[in-house]
Structures are given as structure tokens and as C-alpha cells.
Amino acid sequence: MPKLAEIIESLFELAPAELASEGDNVGLQVGDPAARIDRVLVALDVTAGLIRQARASRAQLLVVHHPLIYAPLRNIIPDNYPAKLAMEAIRANLAIVSMHTNLDYAPGGVNDRLAETVGLKGIRPLRPWGKGSLVKVAVFVPPEDQAQVRQAMCEVGAGEIGAYRECSFRIAGTGTFKPLGGAHPTLGKVGKLEEAAEERLELLVAKARLPMVLQAMLAAHPYEEPAYDIYPLENFYAGAGQGRIGELPKATTLKAFAALVKHRLQAEVIRITGKPDKQVKIVAVGSGSARGLVETVRKAGAEVFLTGEIPHNERLEAEDAGLGVIEAGHGPSEKPAVWVLEDWLKKAFGSKLKAIIYEPVNRMT
């Protein structure tokens, strides 16, 4: 039975916190990180119905897409709706964890699953994201110990670039050092300047994983005082971005594609902007409320933009530009969030944790 802290750590491996939009409140919102968890409900929102279902199913954790608490609460009283639900969760001994815009933007997250669900191929980020969320760690290590140090770092998440793992670079050189009194050098003698063959080993690391990577590196390194550097990077996070763009296997009409979207997302009502017989093949998607993306979508060459909802003025902008728009509703466009979270929890914890998707009853989309 994993601890809540272990579950949160795993979820941030799926969607690092630093990918979230500025000001978004992701991660633990209610609960004790040391609590043991064996049952979790996955949902889009914290609601009274979700809490009732959690009580009935003896769940200890709610993993949701939308944060219950967006801004600091001035008080915790029943008259305040977010606070009221937080109070009910605490009474039920329920923890709450939110995975919001970090899950939207993460590779393999909400928008990737949305694009896959409607049949897109060649899926890629519409607008790259995560600038400044990576660092480079360079450590100097004897050649014979390089493999074990690299493996230890990679086992906790270093060296990941998109769909590739254990990515590194190394170059041979010569290190110098003089051990002082009280030192216990692996090589050389106290008071004597030494030279040693070393390799400079470099790996990319997400900032969120840096403490774990450094701990693993130091534990595996043969030196008493390893030399290493940490460089901040301006790279975008590989595979992360706002929205996605891809292609349908073959062209179809806007009306036919909208019907497919309605069916696969189980949307009760959809809104179409554009001529129904317009031929579409290149599709952009953006889950939830997509603001400020119409120009990006148009410049990327998309013929239709699938989203949850867009502002009225941007709908007019799209219409004037000849860009088709399909609005499936906020909830239906974000259903992939619960699918991704359920899959991840089952993969990460197996039989140790039962993950159940909560299905609201008689809820408008």
C-alpha cells in the first residue's frame, strides 16, 4: 500500500509540476503525505457526488484534473463552496491531488490522448512549452565507474528526451586534485597533487527530479567529494506543449469529423463553426478552454480546431480566416485526463492501488 507522497511523486513523473501554467495550483491540496492509500477515485472535478462515492467505496484519495482550490482561501466555512468541499473531504479522511495544466501540456498527457482519441497521426505540440524546466548535470567520474553512475542517475529520471531514455554524453579528460588533511581520497595521497583519468558525463534532468538525481549520483560515485556542475537551460521540455496538431488518415468533411468527435468523446452537444462540407485533414486540438490559440492554429496550417470552448471573438476570428472549429464542451474535451490518470496509476502501482474512474450521474456537459 503506497504512501500518498509516493503517489504524488509518481504523478509528477507523468506530468512535472514545472509544466503547469503560472499561478496554477497543482499537486496536493488536502491530505497527509504520510497516509497510506489503497483506493483512489479519478475525476475531472471535486464535487459533493464524488465525495459521497469516495465514502461509499472506501477510497482515501481523489485525483482530479481541476484544482479544488485555485486561490488562497480567506476562511474555511460551509458558506464558501471550495472550503465546504474541503471540509467534507477532511471529515471523510480524503486526500485531494490536482493534475491540471501540467497534465494538459505534458507529453503523453491530456492533449496527446485527445488527439489519439479522434484518430490523428503524426501528433506533435502545437505551441512548445516548458522553457526553463530543464537543467544539465555534468559530473566528472573515473572511466571504470562511469556506467554505474550513469545508470543510477537514469534510474531516477535523468537522461530523458521525449520518447528516448538513458540519453547522455561523455568525453575523456584529466582531473587534478590535492587531498588535504582529514580527507580520505579514493585515489592519491594527502598533501600530494594528483592527476587522474576522468570522464565528463552529461545528462538532461527535469528540475523536479534534480534532488533525486543528485542523491543517486552521489551514492553511486566512488569519490568522497565528487565534482559536478548544474547548468540552467532555456530548452523547451521535449514533447510538451499547448495543444497538439496532426493529420487524419484521409480527408473528410467538417460535418463528418464533428460526428466522429461527438461519438468518441461522448459529447451530448457540439458546436460547429464553418461550412459543414469543408474538407479537413490537418487537425489541431486543445482541451478545455482554449484562449489565444486561433492564430497559432491557423499559422500551423490546420484546417479545423477541436477544443472544449473558445471565446466569442476568437470564434469570429476563426470564421473570418476560414478555419473550422468544433467545440465539444469543456468536460468532454477533457475526458482524456481521467483516462490518462487511471492508466498511469494502474501501470505505476499495479495491484497495490485500485484506481477507479468516477462517472457523474445526470450531469450536463
C-alpha positions as CSV (number, residue, x, y, z in Angstrom):
1,M,0.0,0.0,0.0
2,P,1.9,3.1,-1.2
3,K,2.1,6.4,0.8
4,L,0.3,9.5,-0.6
5,A,3.8,11.1,-1.1
6,E,4.8,8.2,-3.3
7,I,1.7,8.6,-5.5
8,I,2.2,12.3,-5.9
9,E,5.9,11.7,-6.8
10,S,4.8,9.2,-9.4
11,L,2.2,11.6,-10.9
12,F,4.8,14.3,-11.2
13,E,6.9,11.9,-13.2
14,L,4.0,11.7,-15.6
15,A,3.4,15.5,-15.6
16,P,6.1,17.5,-13.9
17,A,4.8,20.4,-11.8
18,E,7.0,22.9,-13.6
19,L,5.0,22.4,-16.8
20,A,1.9,24.0,-15.2
21,S,0.8,27.5,-16.2
22,E,1.9,30.3,-13.9
23,G,-0.4,30.5,-10.9
24,D,-2.0,27.1,-11.4
25,N,-2.4,25.1,-8.2
26,V,-1.3,21.6,-8.9
27,G,-0.3,18.7,-6.5
28,L,-1.5,18.1,-3.0
29,Q,-4.5,20.2,-1.9
30,V,-5.8,18.3,1.1
31,G,-4.3,15.4,3.0
32,D,-1.3,13.9,4.8
33,P,1.6,12.9,2.6
34,A,2.4,10.1,5.0
35,A,-1.1,8.5,4.7
36,R,-1.3,5.0,3.2
37,I,-3.5,4.7,0.1
38,D,-5.0,1.6,-1.4
39,R,-8.0,3.1,-3.3
40,V,-8.3,6.2,-5.4
41,L,-11.1,7.8,-7.4
42,V,-10.2,9.7,-10.6
43,A,-12.4,12.5,-11.8
44,L,-12.4,15.9,-13.6
45,D,-13.7,17.9,-10.6
46,V,-14.2,17.6,-6.8
47,T,-17.9,17.6,-6.2
48,A,-20.3,16.5,-3.4
49,G,-21.2,13.5,-5.5
50,L,-17.5,12.5,-5.9
51,I,-17.0,12.7,-2.1
52,R,-20.2,10.6,-1.5
53,Q,-18.9,8.0,-3.9
54,A,-15.5,8.0,-2.2
55,R,-17.1,7.4,1.2
56,A,-19.2,4.5,-0.3
57,S,-16.2,2.9,-2.0
58,R,-13.9,3.5,1.0
59,A,-11.4,5.4,-1.1
60,Q,-8.8,7.5,0.6
61,L,-7.7,9.7,-2.3
62,L,-9.3,11.8,-5.0
63,V,-7.0,12.5,-8.1
64,V,-8.7,15.3,-10.1
65,H,-7.9,17.4,-13.1
66,H,-9.3,20.7,-12.0
67,P,-8.0,22.1,-8.7
68,L,-10.5,22.5,-5.9
69,I,-8.5,25.4,-4.5
70,Y,-7.3,27.9,-7.2
71,A,-6.6,30.8,-4.9
72,P,-5.8,31.1,-1.1
73,L,-8.9,30.8,1.0
74,R,-9.7,33.6,3.4
75,N,-11.6,31.2,5.7
76,I,-12.8,27.6,6.0
77,I,-16.5,27.8,6.5
78,P,-19.5,26.0,5.0
79,D,-20.7,29.1,3.2
80,N,-17.6,29.1,0.9
81,Y,-18.1,26.4,-1.8
82,P,-14.5,25.3,-2.2
83,A,-13.9,25.4,1.5
84,K,-17.2,23.4,2.1
85,L,-16.0,20.6,-0.1
86,A,-12.5,20.7,1.5
87,M,-14.2,20.4,4.9
88,E,-16.2,17.4,3.7
89,A,-13.1,15.7,2.3
90,I,-11.3,16.2,5.6
91,R,-14.2,14.8,7.6
92,A,-14.1,11.7,5.3
93,N,-10.3,11.4,5.7
94,L,-10.0,12.0,1.9
95,A,-6.8,13.4,0.3
96,I,-7.1,15.6,-2.9
97,V,-4.5,15.9,-5.6
98,S,-4.9,18.0,-8.7
99,M,-3.1,17.4,-12.0
100,H,-4.2,20.3,-14.2
101,T,-2.3,22.3,-16.8
102,N,0.8,20.3,-16.2
103,L,-1.2,17.3,-17.4
104,D,-2.6,19.3,-20.3
105,Y,0.8,20.2,-21.6
106,A,2.9,17.1,-20.7
107,P,4.0,14.6,-23.4
108,G,1.5,11.7,-23.2
109,G,-1.0,13.9,-21.3
110,V,-4.5,15.2,-22.0
111,N,-3.9,16.7,-25.4
112,D,-1.9,13.8,-26.8
113,R,-4.7,11.4,-25.7
114,L,-7.4,13.7,-27.1
115,A,-5.6,13.8,-30.5
116,E,-5.2,10.0,-30.4
117,T,-8.9,9.5,-29.5
118,V,-10.1,11.4,-32.6
119,G,-7.7,9.4,-34.8
120,L,-4.9,11.8,-35.5
121,K,-1.5,10.6,-36.7
122,G,1.9,12.4,-36.7
123,I,0.9,14.1,-33.4
124,R,3.1,17.0,-32.2
125,P,2.9,20.0,-29.9
126,L,1.1,23.0,-31.4
127,R,2.9,25.5,-29.2
128,P,6.1,24.2,-27.4
129,W,6.1,24.6,-23.6
130,G,8.3,24.1,-20.6
131,K,11.1,26.6,-21.4
132,G,13.5,26.7,-18.4
133,S,12.1,23.5,-16.9
134,L,15.3,21.5,-17.5
135,V,18.9,21.6,-16.3
136,K,22.0,19.8,-17.4
137,V,24.1,17.9,-14.9
138,A,27.7,17.3,-15.7
139,V,29.7,15.1,-13.3
140,F,33.4,14.0,-13.5
141,V,33.9,10.3,-12.9
142,P,36.6,7.7,-13.4
143,P,36.0,5.8,-16.7
144,E,35.6,2.4,-14.9
145,D,32.8,3.9,-12.7
146,Q,31.0,5.9,-15.4
147,A,28.5,3.2,-16.2
148,Q,27.3,2.7,-12.7
149,V,27.0,6.4,-12.0
150,R,25.1,6.9,-15.3
151,Q,22.7,4.0,-14.6
152,A,22.0,5.3,-11.1
153,M,21.1,8.7,-12.4
154,C,19.0,7.4,-15.2
155,E,17.0,5.1,-12.9
156,V,15.5,8.2,-11.2
157,G,14.7,10.1,-14.3
158,A,17.9,11.7,-15.7
159,G,18.6,11.4,-19.4
160,E,15.0,11.5,-20.7
161,I,14.5,13.3,-24.0
162,G,11.0,12.8,-25.4
163,A,10.5,9.2,-26.2
164,Y,14.1,8.3,-25.6
165,R,15.7,7.2,-22.3
166,E,19.2,6.9,-20.9
167,C,20.5,9.8,-23.1
168,S,23.9,11.0,-22.1
169,F,27.2,12.4,-23.5
170,R,30.7,11.8,-22.2
171,I,34.2,12.9,-23.1
172,A,37.5,11.9,-21.7
173,G,39.9,14.2,-19.9
174,T,42.3,14.6,-17.0
175,G,41.3,15.8,-13.5
176,T,43.6,17.2,-10.9
177,F,43.2,17.4,-7.1
178,K,45.3,17.7,-3.9
179,P,43.7,15.9,-0.8
180,L,44.1,17.9,2.4
181,G,44.4,16.7,6.0
182,G,41.3,14.8,7.1
183,A,40.4,13.7,3.5
184,H,40.1,10.1,2.6
185,P,40.8,10.0,-1.1
186,T,39.8,7.1,-3.3
187,L,42.9,7.9,-5.4
188,G,46.2,9.6,-4.4
189,K,47.7,10.7,-1.1
190,V,47.1,13.5,1.3
191,G,49.1,16.6,0.5
192,K,50.2,15.5,-2.9
193,L,48.8,16.9,-6.2
194,E,47.3,14.1,-8.2
195,E,46.2,13.6,-11.8
196,A,43.5,11.1,-12.8
197,A,41.8,10.0,-16.0
198,E,38.2,11.0,-15.8
199,E,35.2,11.3,-18.0
200,R,32.8,14.3,-18.1
201,L,29.3,12.7,-18.0
202,E,26.4,15.0,-19.1
203,L,22.7,14.3,-18.7
204,L,19.5,16.4,-19.0
205,V,17.3,16.5,-15.9
206,A,13.9,17.9,-15.2
207,K,14.2,20.4,-12.3
208,A,11.6,18.5,-10.3
209,R,13.8,15.4,-10.3
210,L,17.1,17.1,-9.7
211,P,17.3,16.3,-5.9
212,M,16.7,12.6,-6.5
213,V,19.2,12.5,-9.4
214,L,21.9,14.2,-7.3
215,Q,21.3,11.9,-4.4
216,A,21.6,8.9,-6.7
217,M,24.7,10.3,-8.4
218,L,26.4,11.0,-5.1
219,A,25.6,7.5,-3.7
220,A,27.0,5.7,-6.8
221,H,30.1,7.9,-7.2
222,P,33.4,6.4,-5.9
223,Y,34.8,9.8,-4.8
224,E,34.5,11.2,-1.4
225,E,33.8,14.7,-2.9
226,P,32.6,14.3,-6.5
227,A,32.9,17.4,-8.7
228,Y,29.8,18.2,-10.7
229,D,28.1,21.2,-12.4
230,I,24.4,22.2,-12.8
231,Y,23.5,24.4,-15.8
232,P,20.1,26.0,-16.2
233,L,18.8,25.6,-19.8
234,E,16.4,27.5,-22.0
235,N,15.2,24.4,-23.9
236,F,11.6,23.6,-24.2
237,Y,10.5,20.4,-22.5
238,A,10.7,17.7,-25.2
239,G,7.2,16.7,-26.4
240,A,5.4,19.2,-24.1
241,G,3.2,22.0,-25.4
242,Q,-0.1,23.8,-25.6
243,G,-2.4,21.8,-27.8
244,R,-1.5,19.3,-30.5
245,I,-1.6,19.1,-34.3
246,G,-1.7,16.1,-36.5
247,E,-3.4,14.6,-39.6
248,L,-6.4,12.3,-40.2
249,P,-5.6,9.2,-42.2
250,K,-7.7,10.6,-45.0
251,A,-9.6,13.8,-45.6
252,T,-13.2,14.1,-44.6
253,T,-15.8,16.8,-44.2
254,L,-16.1,19.1,-41.2
255,K,-19.6,17.6,-40.5
256,A,-18.4,14.0,-40.6
257,F,-15.4,14.7,-38.4
258,A,-17.6,16.5,-35.9
259,A,-19.9,13.4,-35.8
260,L,-16.9,11.3,-35.1
261,V,-15.7,13.6,-32.3
262,K,-19.2,13.7,-30.7
263,H,-19.3,9.9,-30.7
264,R,-15.7,9.2,-29.4
265,L,-15.9,11.9,-26.7
266,Q,-19.5,11.0,-25.8
267,A,-20.5,14.7,-26.0
268,E,-24.2,15.5,-25.7
269,V,-23.9,18.7,-27.8
270,I,-21.2,20.1,-30.0
271,R,-20.9,23.4,-31.8
272,I,-19.5,23.8,-35.3
273,T,-18.1,26.9,-36.9
274,G,-17.5,26.7,-40.6
275,K,-19.0,25.2,-43.7
276,P,-20.2,21.6,-43.0
277,D,-18.9,20.3,-46.3
278,K,-15.4,21.9,-45.8
279,Q,-12.7,19.2,-46.4
280,V,-10.4,18.7,-43.4
281,K,-7.3,16.6,-42.9
282,I,-4.9,18.6,-40.8
283,V,-6.4,19.0,-37.3
284,A,-5.4,21.0,-34.2
285,V,-6.7,20.1,-30.8
286,G,-6.7,22.0,-27.5
287,S,-8.6,20.6,-24.5
288,G,-10.8,22.7,-22.2
289,S,-10.9,26.4,-22.6
290,A,-8.6,27.3,-25.5
291,R,-7.8,31.0,-25.4
292,G,-5.4,32.8,-27.7
293,L,-4.7,29.8,-29.9
294,V,-6.6,30.6,-33.1
295,E,-3.8,32.5,-34.8
296,T,-1.3,29.8,-33.8
297,V,-3.6,27.1,-35.2
298,R,-4.1,28.9,-38.4
299,K,-0.3,29.6,-38.9
300,A,0.4,25.9,-38.2
301,G,-1.7,25.0,-41.3
302,A,-4.6,23.3,-39.5
303,E,-8.0,23.2,-41.3
304,V,-10.0,22.6,-38.2
305,F,-9.6,23.3,-34.5
306,L,-11.1,20.9,-32.0
307,T,-11.5,22.3,-28.5
308,G,-13.8,22.5,-25.5
309,E,-14.8,26.1,-25.9
310,I,-13.3,29.4,-27.2
311,P,-14.3,33.0,-26.6
312,H,-16.9,34.5,-29.0
313,N,-14.4,37.0,-30.6
314,E,-12.0,34.1,-31.3
315,R,-14.8,32.1,-32.9
316,L,-15.4,35.1,-35.2
317,E,-11.7,35.3,-35.9
318,A,-11.6,31.7,-36.9
319,E,-14.7,32.0,-39.2
320,D,-13.2,35.0,-41.0
321,A,-10.0,33.1,-41.5
322,G,-11.8,30.1,-43.0
323,L,-10.8,27.9,-40.1
324,G,-13.3,25.3,-39.0
325,V,-13.9,25.0,-35.2
326,I,-15.5,22.1,-33.3
327,E,-16.4,22.9,-29.7
328,A,-17.2,19.7,-27.8
329,G,-17.7,21.2,-24.4
330,H,-15.2,21.7,-21.6
331,G,-15.9,18.4,-19.9
332,P,-16.0,16.1,-22.9
333,S,-12.8,17.6,-24.4
334,E,-11.0,16.8,-21.1
335,K,-12.3,13.3,-20.5
336,P,-8.9,12.0,-21.7
337,A,-7.5,13.4,-18.5
338,V,-9.1,10.8,-16.4
339,W,-8.2,8.0,-18.9
340,V,-4.5,9.1,-18.7
341,L,-4.5,9.3,-14.9
342,E,-6.2,5.9,-14.5
343,D,-3.8,4.2,-16.9
344,W,-0.8,5.8,-15.2
345,L,-1.8,4.8,-11.6
346,K,-2.5,1.2,-12.7
347,K,0.8,1.0,-14.5
348,A,2.8,2.6,-11.7
349,F,1.3,0.7,-8.7
350,G,-0.5,-2.4,-10.1
351,S,-2.4,-4.4,-7.5
352,K,-1.1,-2.2,-4.7
353,L,-3.6,0.6,-5.7
354,K,-7.1,0.3,-7.0
355,A,-7.9,3.3,-9.4
356,I,-11.5,3.9,-10.3
357,I,-12.9,6.5,-12.8
358,Y,-15.8,8.4,-11.3
359,E,-18.7,8.9,-13.7
360,P,-21.1,11.7,-12.7
361,V,-24.8,10.8,-12.9
362,N,-27.1,13.1,-14.9
363,R,-24.5,15.8,-15.3
364,M,-24.7,18.2,-18.2
365,T,-21.6,18.6,-20.4
